[in-house]
């Protein structure tokens, strides 16, 4: 059995795309609704409460958007990687020679 030396996370979205999605779909609609109903911008205290609620519901990008890992290990003089996903499919990556082997 090979010894791995690093697990590299694979994300569904980049950090900037995740926070853009979150702001556009979870925060901005509430701010626009507040403005249309109340006729004034949302107070900072309410914005802070909304931000906290969205953070608790969706969590930070670093831990929330991981869809798999690439487990890196040495095999002789090669660095190889096994892709481990939530779908339980396996793909083996070989750095030397840049080949990709599906299991």
WODAQUI-V569934 format. One record per helix or strand. SS is the DSSP state (a for helix, b for strand). FROM is the first residue (numbers start at 1). LEN is the number of residues. If there is no record, write none. Layout:
ss | from | len
SS | FROM | LEN
SS | FROM | LEN
//
This chain:
ss | from | len
b | 4 | 8
a | 15 | 24
a | 44 | 15
a | 61 | 4
b | 66 | 10
b | 78 | 8
b | 90 | 5
b | 99 | 4
//
